Amino acid sequence: MNIQWNTTHINLKELIKISRGDRDISYKYLQQFKELIPKRTESLKKSLKSEDRKMVRQILHQMSPQLQFFGIKDITKSIRRLELEYETMPIAELTELVQNILVKLDFAIKDVNLILEENY
């Protein structure tokens, strides 16, 4: 497989391991990320705006396995904290934590889009 992995915000070690060098399998996972994560980030933004703590937690919980699979840097610890403290954390702190996660997700989406554009 001769794919350029010029990424700064994701680590594709797991993707490479799972796909075993198969471009079609890699493409499938990258495309799935491209389709699902932007939709979920929009839902996350709406839930955050309406201060729906439970939904924020639920969305992040749903996204967590895929985000770990794509090795998004410095995101797992924040999601775990939110999963445990979402009910008791002050709303300002919850908002700041989620905003930081959203920034990282935006960069990860850009990395995935760039990989797809350059290689497929």
Backbone torsions as a table, in degrees:
resi	resn	phi	psi	omega
1	MET	NA	128.5	-176.9
2	ASN	-117.5	66.4	-177.4
3	ILE	-106.7	139.5	177.3
4	GLN	-86.6	119.3	-178.9
5	TRP	-106.7	60.2	179.7
6	ASN	-81.9	81.9	-178.0
7	THR	-121.9	151.2	176.5
8	THR	-121.7	-16.5	-174.1
9	HIS	-116.8	-6.1	176.8
10	ILE	-130.8	156.9	177.9
11	ASN	-122.2	113.8	-172.7
12	LEU	-93.5	21.8	179.9
13	LYS	-57.6	-44.1	179.4
14	GLU	-66.4	-40.7	178.9
15	LEU	-61.3	-45.0	179.4
16	ILE	-63.1	-41.8	179.7
17	LYS	-63.7	-48.3	-178.1
18	ILE	-67.2	-41.4	-176.4
19	SER	-77.8	-17.2	-179.2
20	ARG	51.5	37.8	176.5
21	GLY	83.1	3.8	-178.8
22	ASP	-83.3	115.7	-178.1
23	ARG	-60.2	-38.4	-177.9
24	ASP	-65.8	-41.1	178.8
25	ILE	-67.6	-44.5	177.7
26	SER	-58.0	-44.7	179.5
27	TYR	-59.2	-43.8	-179.1
28	LYS	-58.0	-46.5	-179.6
29	TYR	-68.0	-41.7	178.5
30	LEU	-63.9	-42.5	179.5
31	GLN	-65.1	-39.8	178.1
32	GLN	-61.4	-43.3	176.9
33	PHE	-59.9	-46.7	-178.6
34	LYS	-59.9	-35.3	-179.1
35	GLU	-81.2	-41.6	-172.3
36	LEU	-84.6	-45.3	-171.0
37	ILE	-64.9	-44.3	177.5
38	PRO	-59.8	-38.3	178.0
39	LYS	-63.9	-42.6	-179.2
40	ARG	-70.6	-32.6	177.3
41	THR	-68.3	-35.2	175.7
42	GLU	-64.2	-42.9	176.6
43	SER	-62.8	-38.5	178.5
44	LEU	-63.8	-43.0	177.9
45	LYS	-61.4	-43.1	179.3
46	LYS	-64.3	-43.1	179.8
47	SER	-65.9	-37.7	178.0
48	LEU	-66.4	-42.8	-179.8
49	LYS	-61.6	-39.0	179.2
50	SER	-86.6	4.9	179.1
51	GLU	56.1	37.5	177.5
52	ASP	-88.6	86.9	-175.1
53	ARG	-58.2	-42.4	-177.4
54	LYS	-63.6	-41.9	179.8
55	MET	-69.8	-37.8	175.4
56	VAL	-56.9	-48.2	179.4
57	ARG	-61.5	-44.9	-177.7
58	GLN	-62.6	-44.5	-180.0
59	ILE	-63.8	-45.9	179.4
60	LEU	-64.1	-37.0	178.0
61	HIS	-63.7	-41.7	178.3
62	GLN	-64.9	-36.7	-177.0
63	MET	-79.3	-24.6	-170.3
64	SER	-51.7	-49.2	-179.1
65	PRO	-59.5	-42.0	-179.6
66	GLN	-68.3	-37.8	179.5
67	LEU	-67.0	-37.7	176.2
68	GLN	-67.8	-40.9	179.1
69	PHE	-58.3	-39.7	-179.4
70	PHE	-88.4	4.5	172.8
71	GLY	57.6	42.3	179.4
72	ILE	-68.8	122.9	-171.5
73	LYS	-65.0	137.4	172.2
74	ASP	55.8	39.0	-178.4
75	ILE	-116.8	-30.6	-174.8
76	THR	-61.5	-44.6	-178.5
77	LYS	-61.6	-42.5	179.6
78	SER	-64.7	-42.2	179.9
79	ILE	-65.7	-43.5	178.1
80	ARG	-59.9	-42.3	179.3
81	ARG	-61.8	-44.7	178.8
82	LEU	-63.5	-39.4	179.5
83	GLU	-61.5	-33.7	-177.7
84	LEU	-88.3	-34.5	-171.2
85	GLU	-112.6	10.9	-172.7
86	TYR	-58.7	-29.8	-178.2
87	GLU	-81.3	-30.5	-172.8
88	THR	-104.1	-16.7	-178.5
89	MET	-68.0	135.0	175.5
90	PRO	-56.7	142.4	-174.8
91	ILE	-58.8	-35.5	178.8
92	ALA	-64.0	-40.6	179.2
93	GLU	-69.6	-41.6	177.1
94	LEU	-60.8	-44.6	179.7
95	THR	-61.2	-45.4	-179.8
96	GLU	-63.1	-42.4	179.4
97	LEU	-63.2	-44.5	179.7
98	VAL	-67.9	-38.6	177.4
99	GLN	-60.3	-40.8	177.4
100	ASN	-64.4	-40.1	177.0
101	ILE	-63.3	-43.6	179.9
102	LEU	-61.2	-38.1	177.8
103	VAL	-62.9	-45.4	179.4
104	LYS	-64.3	-38.3	178.0
105	LEU	-65.8	-39.2	178.4
106	ASP	-61.2	-44.1	177.5
107	PHE	-64.4	-39.3	179.4
108	ALA	-64.7	-41.1	177.8
109	ILE	-61.5	-42.3	178.3
110	LYS	-63.1	-40.6	177.1
111	ASP	-61.1	-46.4	-179.3
112	VAL	-63.7	-44.3	178.1
113	ASN	-60.0	-40.6	179.3
114	LEU	-64.8	-43.4	177.7
115	ILE	-59.6	-45.8	-179.3
116	LEU	-64.2	-42.5	-179.5
117	GLU	-65.0	-39.8	-175.2
118	GLU	-81.2	-18.7	-169.9
119	ASN	-124.6	-11.2	-175.1
120	TYR	-129.9	NA	NA
